């Protein structure tokens, strides 16, 4: 069994328009939302083997808050440049190349590629609001099978969901 979490970064700040896209921080709302989502995951006792994050400031900040709330060690966060400004197929490649000893992995990244990947994995997901988390469970022993088999479980959560 493999569990994949896809997390769209929390709301980013546009206060300083001179900042390059990659350097934009989280907005106040983003910090509140990611704390709320991290708490929801912690209440469900979610355990992760690895968190993979885009190098963008707002994405890494999202990953770090979630990691802290789930008692993950900082070494469990892997920054991967391939998750920034990429296509959906690139995300799928990253997943399929994961080591099979990993059972529960979280990818923290950007739209539209995360929503496209989620929709590719199941037609149940059409969009991912900021700070949305999609959980997929697959009955497979290898990450290389992700995208070729349908998930056995799909869950979508986001800050404004009741």
Wavefront OBJ file of the C-alpha trace (Angstrom):
o trace
v 0.000 0.000 0.000
v 1.258 3.478 -0.950
v -0.257 6.737 0.301
v 0.327 9.936 -1.633
v -0.615 13.384 -0.382
v -0.697 16.290 -2.822
v -0.661 19.695 -1.126
v -1.155 22.994 -2.891
v 0.798 25.722 -1.113
v -1.120 28.080 1.143
v -2.137 31.583 0.035
v 0.879 33.655 -0.930
v 1.505 37.341 -0.419
v 1.604 39.849 -3.257
v 2.538 42.737 -0.925
v 5.984 43.170 -2.490
v 5.467 43.059 -6.249
v 9.216 43.456 -6.819
v 9.862 39.940 -5.479
v 10.449 37.211 -8.055
v 7.675 34.585 -8.087
v 9.940 32.009 -6.478
v 10.568 34.296 -3.472
v 6.994 35.240 -2.560
v 6.192 34.406 1.104
v 2.956 33.202 2.638
v 0.237 35.752 3.302
v -1.296 36.034 6.783
v -4.267 34.014 5.561
v -1.888 31.391 4.180
v -0.183 30.998 7.563
v -3.566 30.587 9.275
v -4.808 28.114 6.654
v -1.735 25.881 6.721
v -1.856 25.767 10.529
v -5.520 24.696 10.282
v -4.735 22.011 7.704
v -1.704 20.761 9.631
v -3.877 20.453 12.726
v -6.463 18.425 10.791
v -3.754 16.035 9.594
v -2.328 15.747 13.112
v -5.789 14.989 14.526
v -5.990 12.112 12.043
v -2.559 10.933 13.248
v -1.089 11.125 9.728
v 2.462 9.763 9.542
v 4.810 10.507 6.648
v 8.046 8.953 5.446
v 8.963 12.003 3.373
v 7.767 15.461 2.419
v 8.951 16.678 -0.971
v 8.671 20.414 -1.595
v 9.157 22.846 -4.415
v 11.978 25.300 -3.599
v 9.615 28.310 -3.794
v 9.509 30.207 -0.491
v 5.723 29.925 -0.038
v 5.766 26.203 -0.781
v 8.654 25.390 1.520
v 6.992 27.444 4.282
v 3.794 25.402 3.780
v 5.782 22.154 3.962
v 7.626 23.221 7.118
v 4.441 24.108 9.008
v 2.841 20.784 8.119
v 6.033 18.907 9.013
v 6.185 20.585 12.415
v 2.535 19.798 13.155
v 3.089 16.142 12.209
v 6.317 15.868 14.248
v 8.385 15.235 11.118
v 12.101 15.931 11.280
v 13.538 18.641 9.050
v 15.622 15.988 7.275
v 12.340 14.410 6.135
v 11.699 17.471 3.916
v 13.367 17.104 0.533
v 13.504 20.187 -1.683
v 13.191 19.216 -5.332
v 13.664 21.814 -8.079
v 11.643 19.597 -10.425
v 8.478 20.574 -8.514
v 8.758 24.257 -9.470
v 7.279 25.551 -12.752
v 6.778 22.087 -14.158
v 4.217 20.073 -16.057
v 1.916 17.414 -14.618
v 3.974 14.685 -16.313
v 7.080 15.877 -14.449
v 5.276 15.437 -11.121
v 4.225 11.945 -12.106
v 7.831 11.123 -13.052
v 9.046 12.321 -9.638
v 6.479 10.095 -7.911
v 7.232 7.053 -10.055
v 10.955 7.408 -9.262
v 10.431 7.292 -5.479
v 12.121 4.498 -3.569
v 9.742 1.684 -2.772
v 10.721 1.582 0.917
v 8.757 4.839 1.276
v 5.110 4.156 2.053
v 3.627 7.604 2.788
v 4.835 10.597 0.780
v 3.616 14.191 0.604
v 4.316 16.443 -2.384
v 3.902 20.166 -1.713
v 3.743 22.293 -4.816
v 1.817 24.507 -7.182
v -1.243 24.748 -9.340
v -2.209 24.080 -12.051
v 0.029 21.002 -12.213
v -1.108 19.564 -8.854
v -4.793 19.799 -9.796
v -4.014 18.300 -13.202
v -2.189 15.399 -11.553
v -5.009 14.859 -9.056
v -7.525 14.805 -11.921
v -5.293 12.419 -13.869
v -5.224 10.034 -10.897
v -9.000 10.288 -10.353
v -11.674 12.183 -12.219
v -13.249 12.954 -8.811
v -10.850 15.913 -8.368
v -11.258 18.878 -10.698
v -9.672 21.679 -8.697
v -7.523 22.323 -5.655
v -8.033 25.568 -3.719
v -5.026 27.083 -1.960
v -3.787 24.844 0.857
v -5.907 21.921 -0.384
v -4.721 18.422 0.484
v -5.616 15.401 -1.600
v -4.911 11.960 -0.142
v -4.624 8.957 -2.428
v -4.154 5.348 -1.368
v -2.957 2.832 -3.903
v -2.879 -0.929 -3.577
v 0.613 -1.294 -5.050
v 4.078 -2.153 -3.806
v 5.907 0.194 -6.159
v 5.616 3.911 -6.810
v 6.311 3.157 -10.467
v 2.703 1.922 -10.727
v 1.189 5.251 -9.675
v -0.702 6.739 -12.582
v -1.235 3.329 -14.128
v -3.594 2.004 -11.443
v -6.605 3.669 -9.894
v -6.467 4.678 -6.234
v -8.414 2.605 -3.715
v -9.164 5.709 -1.621
v -9.356 9.429 -2.441
v -9.914 12.264 0.009
v -9.928 16.025 -0.546
v -9.702 18.593 2.235
v -9.167 22.350 2.142
v -9.410 25.204 4.635
v -12.947 26.351 3.795
v -14.374 22.817 3.772
v -16.778 22.336 6.689
l 1 2 3 4 5 6 7 8 9 10 11 12 13 14 15 16 17 18 19 20 21 22 23 24 25 26 27 28 29 30 31 32 33 34 35 36 37 38 39 40 41 42 43 44 45 46 47 48 49 50 51 52 53 54 55 56 57 58 59 60 61 62 63 64 65 66 67 68 69 70 71 72 73 74 75 76 77 78 79 80 81 82 83 84 85 86 87 88 89 90 91 92 93 94 95 96 97 98 99 100 101 102 103 104 105 106 107 108 109 110 111 112 113 114 115 116 117 118 119 120 121 122 123 124 125 126 127 128 129 130 131 132 133 134 135 136 137 138 139 140 141 142 143 144 145 146 147 148 149 150 151 152 153 154 155 156 157 158 159 160 161 162
